[in-house]
């Protein structure tokens, strides 16, 4: 059966698809998910999921995942006087200057943080 006629004016208001994969993970081969194991800041809490992209270059103020003394840590990437620093999200931890002599590795840039808004 074939139906013909004029198109409906409402056709342009059709269903718009949304792909979270396309929206949040534009580079799948360099993107990883990391679950947070403890509260780190007011907006980053235990059980949140970080979407970390290893292909991104950190900018001043970026949230980055680093390997510091063999442990994964979340830090704020800051540039002071032309030098990169890793600043802790919690008070009481000193900032670390990022240089090639350390065993500190900048692992990736946090592109998104996903967290539940309801407490179950």
C-alpha positions in Angstrom: 0.0 0.0 0.0 1.3 3.4 -0.9 0.1 6.6 0.7 0.7 9.9 -1.1 -0.2 13.5 -0.3 1.2 16.6 1.1 3.7 16.3 3.9 2.5 17.2 7.4 3.6 20.7 8.7 4.4 18.9 12.0 7.0 16.6 10.4 9.7 19.2 11.1 8.9 18.8 14.8 9.5 15.1 14.8 11.4 13.1 17.4 14.9 14.3 17.8 17.3 11.6 18.9 19.9 12.1 21.5 22.9 9.9 21.8 24.7 10.1 25.1 27.6 8.3 23.5 28.0 10.9 20.8 27.5 13.7 23.2 29.9 12.6 26.0 32.4 10.4 24.1 33.4 12.0 20.8 36.7 10.0 20.9 35.9 6.5 22.1 39.4 5.1 21.7 40.9 7.6 24.1 38.0 7.8 26.6 37.7 5.9 29.9 35.2 5.8 32.8 36.5 6.1 36.3 34.3 5.7 39.4 35.1 8.0 42.4 35.6 6.1 45.7 35.4 9.0 48.1 34.0 12.5 48.3 36.6 14.9 46.7 34.8 18.2 46.4 31.2 19.6 46.8 30.5 18.6 43.2 32.5 15.4 43.0 31.2 12.7 45.3 31.6 9.0 46.1 30.2 6.8 43.3 30.3 9.6 40.7 31.5 8.5 37.3 34.3 10.6 35.6 34.6 10.5 31.8 38.3 10.9 31.2 39.7 11.7 27.8 43.4 11.0 27.3 43.6 12.8 24.0 42.8 16.2 25.5 45.4 18.7 26.4 44.8 20.2 29.9 44.1 23.9 30.1 44.4 26.2 33.1 41.6 25.1 35.4 41.1 21.7 33.9 40.3 18.8 36.2 42.8 16.0 35.5 43.4 12.5 36.6 47.1 11.9 37.5 49.2 9.1 38.8 51.0 10.5 41.8 53.3 8.1 43.8 51.7 5.1 42.2 48.1 6.2 43.0 45.4 7.7 40.8 44.5 11.2 42.1 42.2 13.9 40.9 43.8 17.4 40.7 43.1 20.8 39.3 45.6 21.7 36.6 46.8 25.3 37.1 49.5 27.3 35.3 51.5 29.8 37.4 54.3 31.8 35.9 54.4 29.5 32.9 54.8 26.3 34.9 52.1 23.6 35.3 50.9 22.8 38.8 48.6 20.1 40.2 46.4 21.5 42.9 44.5 19.2 45.3 40.7 19.5 45.5 40.7 19.3 49.3 42.3 21.7 51.7 45.5 20.6 53.5 47.2 19.0 50.5 50.0 21.0 48.9 50.2 21.7 45.2 52.8 19.8 43.2 54.7 21.3 40.4 54.5 19.0 37.3 57.9 18.3 35.9 59.7 15.5 34.0 61.8 14.5 37.0 58.9 13.3 39.1 57.1 10.0 39.0 53.9 12.0 38.5 52.0 11.2 35.3 49.2 13.3 33.8 46.9 10.4 32.8 44.0 12.3 31.2 41.6 15.2 31.4 38.2 14.9 33.0 35.7 15.9 30.3 32.5 15.1 32.3 31.3 14.2 35.8 28.1 12.1 36.1 26.4 11.9 39.5 23.1 11.0 40.8 21.0 13.8 42.2 18.7 11.5 44.3 19.9 9.7 47.3 18.7 6.1 47.3 
